[in-house]
Amino acid sequence: NSWAISKKDDKTACQICQESFQKFASLKSHYTLAHFWSKLSSEYSHWENKCFVCMEKYPTNDHLLQHMGNFHTTLTLDKYLQKEGRAILTIEWTVKLLDLTCHLCNVVKKTSAELKAHFAIKHFASQIDREFPTEKSKNIKCAKCSKLLKSKNIRISHLGCFHDEVLKYAADMIKIDHIDRNIVSTNDFIDGTKGERFELEYNEHLSQSKLNKSVEKNKITDDTIEDTYFDKSITVKEELVSEEIYICSLDDCVEECSSKQLYLVHLYTMHYKKEVEKEFGGALEEDSLKCPICKKPAKDWGTNETDVMKHIGVDHEYVMNYLKSTNRDDSPKQEGKVVIPLMRDNTIHLEVMLETDPDTSDSTNSP
């Protein structure tokens, strides 16, 4: 892997002050702390100690700013360097996973490419979608290379697998060689701090449009991506594999569900509970002991009105009617009103696009 070694060596000296570093993470920390701290502070201090890309919180705002520089380099350090006419830090080559087991759900995949795709769409779709949001258009493009993709789900897989953006999120659960490990983004905190997951509070709203705006202004141009991101000596091909997964296809939500049942529960609890209650509230007032659809008594599936509503939305899959209705609604969003976005994809077996080296066999394939 001589190309990887030479590229690593090329990137270990600071372009501004020429100080050298043994580790790529240390170089990123140097840029973050010594050269671009004020820029990071002006853009992200209002996030206080919470990263609204990863949905993780840290002890202090200083930790958050270092996290944004070191971990989300494409959004921050790369942009700052490019504006100064310097080379961006992000480099991409084919990283091969040496252990093909997902230790989150004990699934074993046949190839490194399949495991990376699995991590992307099964476990880290939300993070990838927030970091690299798609534009609101009929053409689904990769936010990094502008490649046109067939669906939202393939876009997530493409970013995670081909661009290896899933590796930093799965860093603690993958096995790779030390050269590849060197380029996987890490926070590089001196005190060893780990981020903690957090949920948005009742009065705290994650504005996707605001997040998109922040990401958009930090975007690297297509020319820079073409010249810097890719090793042009690597030839890749595309193959399609099937992954059983449901990712919520409503805009601003990429909740991943491992079964249709869980997907229906998600749609009911997070998106359409009020619609079900509004439509069937009157019928339950007349006879709260029976489902107005199947006429079965409440003892078969619950004990109160809340259970009845969930039974209607989930067991009868009534939430799918609202999805279909939403899909036909082309009306623009109105100020002060929540308009649920269009449904894009609701298939069980998603065709996941993987990019693999054509010269390797299935048993040793690397994306």
C-alpha positions as CSV (number, residue, x, y, z in Angstrom):
1,N,0.0,0.0,0.0
2,S,2.8,2.4,-0.9
3,W,0.4,5.0,-2.3
4,A,-1.3,5.2,1.1
5,I,2.0,5.6,2.9
6,S,3.2,8.3,0.6
7,K,-0.1,10.2,0.9
8,K,0.0,9.9,4.6
9,D,3.6,11.3,4.7
10,D,2.5,14.2,2.3
11,K,-0.2,15.2,4.8
12,T,1.8,15.3,8.1
13,A,3.3,18.8,7.7
14,C,1.3,21.9,8.4
15,Q,0.8,24.0,5.2
16,I,0.8,27.2,7.2
17,C,3.7,26.9,9.6
18,Q,5.5,23.7,8.3
19,E,5.4,22.0,11.7
20,S,5.5,18.2,11.3
21,F,3.5,15.5,13.0
22,Q,3.7,11.8,13.3
23,K,-0.1,11.2,13.3
24,F,-2.7,12.6,11.0
25,A,-5.0,13.3,13.9
26,S,-2.3,15.4,15.6
27,L,-2.0,17.5,12.4
28,K,-5.8,18.0,12.4
29,S,-5.6,19.1,16.1
30,H,-2.9,21.5,15.2
31,Y,-4.9,23.2,12.5
32,T,-7.9,23.3,14.8
33,L,-6.2,24.7,17.9
34,A,-3.4,26.8,16.4
35,H,-4.8,28.2,13.1
36,F,-8.6,28.0,12.9
37,W,-10.0,28.1,16.4
38,S,-11.5,31.6,15.9
39,K,-13.3,30.5,12.8
40,L,-14.7,27.4,14.5
41,S,-15.8,29.5,17.4
42,S,-17.6,32.0,15.3
43,E,-19.5,29.3,13.4
44,Y,-20.2,26.8,16.2
45,S,-20.1,28.4,19.6
46,H,-23.9,28.9,19.5
47,W,-24.1,25.0,19.5
48,E,-22.7,25.3,23.0
49,N,-21.5,21.7,23.9
50,K,-23.8,19.8,21.5
51,C,-23.0,18.5,18.0
52,F,-26.2,18.5,16.0
53,V,-24.6,16.3,13.3
54,C,-23.7,13.4,15.5
55,M,-26.3,14.2,18.2
56,E,-23.6,13.9,20.9
57,K,-22.8,16.3,23.7
58,Y,-19.4,17.1,25.3
59,P,-18.3,18.5,28.7
60,T,-17.5,22.0,27.2
61,N,-17.8,24.1,24.1
62,D,-14.0,23.8,23.7
63,H,-14.5,20.0,23.3
64,L,-17.3,20.7,20.8
65,L,-15.2,23.0,18.7
66,Q,-12.3,20.5,18.5
67,H,-14.8,17.8,17.6
68,M,-16.1,19.9,14.7
69,G,-12.5,20.5,13.4
70,N,-11.1,17.1,13.9
71,F,-14.1,14.9,13.3
72,H,-16.2,16.9,10.7
73,T,-13.2,18.0,8.8
74,T,-15.0,18.2,5.4
75,L,-17.3,20.8,6.9
76,T,-14.7,22.9,8.6
77,L,-10.9,22.6,8.2
78,D,-11.2,21.7,4.5
79,K,-13.3,24.7,3.8
80,Y,-10.9,27.1,5.7
81,L,-7.9,25.7,3.9
82,Q,-9.5,25.9,0.5
83,K,-10.4,29.5,1.0
84,E,-6.8,30.2,1.6
85,G,-5.8,28.5,-1.6
86,R,-4.3,25.5,0.2
87,A,-4.9,21.7,-0.2
88,I,-7.7,20.2,1.8
89,L,-7.0,17.6,4.4
90,T,-9.6,15.0,3.5
91,I,-8.1,12.1,1.5
92,E,-9.8,9.0,0.3
93,W,-8.5,5.5,-0.6
94,T,-10.0,2.1,-0.3
95,V,-10.0,1.1,3.4
96,K,-10.4,-2.7,3.9
97,L,-12.2,-4.0,7.0
98,L,-10.3,-7.0,8.3
99,D,-13.1,-8.3,10.5
100,L,-16.4,-8.8,8.6
101,T,-18.6,-9.0,11.7
102,C,-20.9,-6.2,12.8
103,H,-20.4,-6.3,16.6
104,L,-23.5,-4.1,17.1
105,C,-25.9,-6.8,15.8
106,N,-23.6,-9.8,15.3
107,V,-24.3,-9.9,11.6
108,V,-21.5,-11.4,9.4
109,K,-21.0,-10.0,5.9
110,K,-19.2,-11.6,3.0
111,T,-17.1,-8.6,2.0
112,S,-15.7,-5.4,3.4
113,A,-17.9,-3.4,1.1
114,E,-21.1,-5.1,2.3
115,L,-20.1,-4.5,6.0
116,K,-19.5,-0.8,5.4
117,A,-22.8,-0.5,3.6
118,H,-24.5,-2.3,6.5
119,F,-23.0,0.1,9.0
120,A,-24.1,3.1,6.9
121,I,-27.7,2.2,6.3
122,K,-28.4,0.1,9.4
123,H,-26.6,1.9,12.2
124,F,-25.4,5.4,11.1
125,A,-27.8,6.6,8.4
126,S,-29.0,9.6,10.5
127,Q,-25.5,10.9,11.2
128,I,-24.4,10.6,7.5
129,D,-27.6,12.2,6.3
130,R,-27.2,15.2,8.6
131,E,-23.5,15.6,7.7
132,F,-24.1,15.3,4.0
133,P,-27.7,16.3,3.3
134,T,-29.2,15.9,-0.1
135,E,-30.6,18.9,-2.0
136,K,-34.3,19.3,-2.3
137,S,-34.6,18.1,-5.9
138,K,-35.8,15.1,-8.0
139,N,-32.1,14.3,-8.8
140,I,-30.5,12.6,-5.8
141,K,-26.8,13.6,-5.8
142,C,-23.9,12.6,-3.6
143,A,-22.9,15.7,-1.5
144,K,-19.2,14.8,-2.0
145,C,-18.8,13.8,-5.7
146,S,-22.1,14.9,-7.2
147,K,-22.8,11.5,-8.6
148,L,-26.5,10.9,-9.4
149,L,-28.0,8.0,-7.3
150,K,-31.2,6.1,-7.6
151,S,-32.6,6.6,-4.1
152,K,-32.0,8.2,-0.7
153,N,-30.9,4.8,0.7
154,I,-28.3,4.2,-2.0
155,R,-27.0,7.7,-1.4
156,I,-26.4,6.8,2.3
157,S,-24.7,3.6,1.3
158,H,-22.6,5.3,-1.3
159,L,-21.4,8.0,1.2
160,G,-20.7,5.4,3.9
161,C,-19.1,2.7,1.7
162,F,-17.5,4.4,-1.3
163,H,-16.4,7.6,0.5
164,D,-15.8,5.6,3.7
165,E,-17.6,8.3,5.7
166,V,-19.1,5.6,8.0
167,L,-15.7,4.5,9.3
168,K,-15.3,7.4,11.8
169,Y,-18.7,6.6,13.3
170,A,-17.9,2.9,13.5
171,A,-14.2,3.4,14.5
172,D,-14.5,1.6,17.8
173,M,-16.0,-1.5,16.3
174,I,-13.9,-2.1,13.2
175,K,-10.6,-3.8,12.6
176,I,-8.3,-2.1,10.0
177,D,-4.5,-1.9,9.5
178,H,-2.5,0.9,11.2
179,I,-2.0,2.9,8.0
180,D,-5.8,3.0,7.3
181,R,-6.4,3.7,11.0
182,N,-4.3,6.8,10.7
183,I,-6.7,8.6,8.4
184,V,-10.0,7.7,10.1
185,S,-11.2,10.9,11.8
186,T,-11.0,11.0,15.6
187,N,-11.6,13.8,18.2
188,D,-8.0,13.4,19.5
189,F,-9.0,14.8,22.9
190,I,-6.0,14.9,25.3
191,D,-8.3,14.1,28.3
192,G,-9.8,11.1,26.4
193,T,-13.4,12.5,26.6
194,K,-16.1,10.6,24.8
195,G,-19.3,12.1,23.4
196,E,-22.6,11.2,24.9
197,R,-25.8,10.7,22.9
198,F,-28.6,13.2,23.6
199,E,-32.2,13.7,22.6
200,L,-33.6,17.0,21.6
201,E,-35.6,18.6,24.5
202,Y,-39.2,19.7,24.2
203,N,-38.2,23.4,23.6
204,E,-35.2,22.5,21.5
205,H,-35.7,22.2,17.7
206,L,-33.1,20.9,15.3
207,S,-33.7,23.1,12.2
208,Q,-32.6,21.0,9.2
209,S,-32.7,24.0,7.0
210,K,-30.3,25.8,9.3
211,L,-28.1,22.8,9.5
212,N,-28.2,22.4,5.7
213,K,-27.2,26.1,5.4
214,S,-24.2,25.6,7.6
215,V,-23.2,22.5,5.7
216,E,-23.8,24.2,2.3
217,K,-21.5,27.2,3.1
218,N,-18.8,24.7,4.2
219,K,-19.1,22.7,1.0
220,I,-15.9,21.9,-1.0
221,T,-16.2,22.6,-4.7
222,D,-16.5,19.8,-7.2
223,D,-13.1,20.6,-8.8
224,T,-11.3,20.3,-5.4
225,I,-13.0,17.0,-4.8
226,E,-12.0,15.7,-8.2
227,D,-8.4,16.7,-7.8
228,T,-7.8,15.8,-4.1
229,Y,-10.2,13.2,-2.8
230,F,-9.5,10.3,-5.1
231,D,-6.5,8.2,-6.1
232,K,-7.1,8.0,-9.8
233,S,-5.0,4.8,-10.0
234,I,-7.8,2.9,-8.2
235,T,-10.4,1.4,-10.5
236,V,-13.8,0.6,-9.1
237,K,-16.9,-1.1,-10.3
238,E,-20.4,-1.1,-9.0
239,E,-22.4,-4.0,-7.8
240,L,-25.9,-4.2,-6.3
241,V,-26.6,-6.2,-3.1
242,S,-29.8,-6.6,-1.1
243,E,-30.1,-5.4,2.5
244,E,-33.3,-5.8,4.5
245,I,-33.8,-2.4,6.1
246,Y,-36.3,0.3,6.4
247,I,-35.1,3.9,6.5
248,C,-37.8,6.5,7.0
249,S,-38.1,8.3,3.7
250,L,-39.6,11.5,4.9
251,D,-37.3,14.5,4.6
252,D,-35.6,15.5,7.9
253,C,-35.9,12.0,9.2
254,V,-33.7,9.0,8.4
255,E,-34.7,6.7,11.3
256,E,-33.5,3.2,10.4
257,C,-35.7,0.2,11.3
258,S,-34.8,-3.4,11.1
259,S,-38.4,-4.7,10.3
260,K,-41.6,-3.5,8.7
261,Q,-43.3,-3.7,12.1
262,L,-40.8,-1.3,13.7
263,Y,-41.1,1.0,10.7
264,L,-44.9,1.1,11.1
265,V,-44.4,1.9,14.8
266,H,-42.0,4.7,14.0
267,L,-44.4,6.2,11.4
268,Y,-47.2,6.1,13.9
269,T,-45.4,7.4,17.0
270,M,-43.2,10.0,15.2
271,H,-45.3,11.2,12.3
272,Y,-48.9,10.2,12.1
273,K,-50.3,9.7,15.6
274,K,-52.3,12.9,15.5
275,E,-53.8,12.1,12.2
276,V,-55.0,8.7,13.4
277,E,-56.4,10.2,16.6
278,K,-58.2,12.9,14.6
279,E,-59.7,10.4,12.1
280,F,-60.8,7.8,14.6
281,G,-61.5,9.8,17.8
282,G,-65.2,10.1,17.0
283,A,-65.7,6.4,16.4
284,L,-64.0,5.5,19.7
285,E,-66.2,7.8,21.6
286,E,-69.2,5.7,20.4
287,D,-67.6,2.4,21.3
288,S,-64.2,2.5,22.9
289,L,-64.1,-1.2,23.5
290,K,-63.9,-2.2,19.8
291,C,-61.6,-1.4,16.9
292,P,-63.7,0.5,14.3
293,I,-61.9,-1.4,11.5
294,C,-61.8,-5.0,12.6
295,K,-64.5,-4.8,15.3
296,K,-62.3,-6.9,17.7
297,P,-62.6,-6.2,21.4
298,A,-59.9,-4.2,23.1
299,K,-58.8,-7.2,25.2
300,D,-57.2,-8.7,22.1
301,W,-54.6,-5.9,21.6
302,G,-54.8,-3.4,24.5
303,T,-56.6,-1.9,27.4
304,N,-57.2,1.8,26.6
305,E,-57.8,4.4,23.8
306,T,-54.1,4.9,23.2
307,D,-53.7,1.1,22.5
308,V,-56.6,1.3,20.1
309,M,-55.1,4.1,18.1
310,K,-51.7,2.3,17.9
311,H,-53.6,-0.9,16.8
312,I,-55.2,1.0,14.0
313,G,-52.1,2.8,12.8
314,V,-49.7,-0.2,13.1
315,D,-51.6,-3.5,13.0
316,H,-53.9,-2.3,10.3
317,E,-51.0,-0.4,8.7
318,Y,-53.3,2.6,8.4
319,V,-50.3,5.0,8.6
320,M,-49.4,3.9,5.0
321,N,-52.6,5.7,3.8
322,Y,-51.1,8.9,5.1
323,L,-47.8,8.3,3.4
324,K,-49.7,7.8,0.1
325,S,-51.7,10.9,0.7
326,T,-48.5,12.8,1.5
327,N,-46.9,11.5,-1.7
328,R,-49.7,13.1,-3.7
329,D,-49.4,16.5,-1.9
330,D,-47.4,18.8,-4.1
331,S,-48.5,21.9,-2.3
332,P,-45.8,24.3,-1.0
333,K,-44.9,24.6,2.7
334,Q,-46.8,27.4,4.5
335,E,-45.4,29.7,7.1
336,G,-46.2,28.4,10.6
337,K,-47.5,25.0,9.4
338,V,-45.8,21.6,9.5
339,V,-46.1,19.9,6.1
340,I,-44.9,16.3,6.1
341,P,-42.5,15.8,3.1
342,L,-43.0,13.4,0.2
343,M,-42.4,9.7,0.6
344,R,-39.6,8.5,-1.6
345,D,-39.0,4.8,-0.9
346,N,-40.7,2.2,1.3
347,T,-39.3,-1.1,0.0
348,I,-38.2,-4.0,2.2
349,H,-35.3,-5.1,0.1
350,L,-33.2,-2.1,-0.8
351,E,-30.7,-2.4,-3.6
352,V,-27.6,-1.1,-2.1
353,M,-24.8,0.2,-4.4
354,L,-21.3,-0.9,-3.5
355,E,-18.1,0.1,-5.2
356,T,-15.5,-2.6,-5.3
357,D,-12.1,-3.4,-6.8
358,P,-12.8,-5.5,-9.9
359,D,-9.5,-7.3,-9.6
360,T,-10.2,-8.9,-6.3
361,S,-12.3,-12.0,-5.6
362,D,-15.5,-12.2,-3.6
363,S,-13.7,-13.7,-0.6
364,T,-11.1,-10.9,-0.4
365,N,-13.1,-8.1,-1.9
366,S,-12.5,-4.5,-0.7
367,P,-14.7,-1.6,-1.6
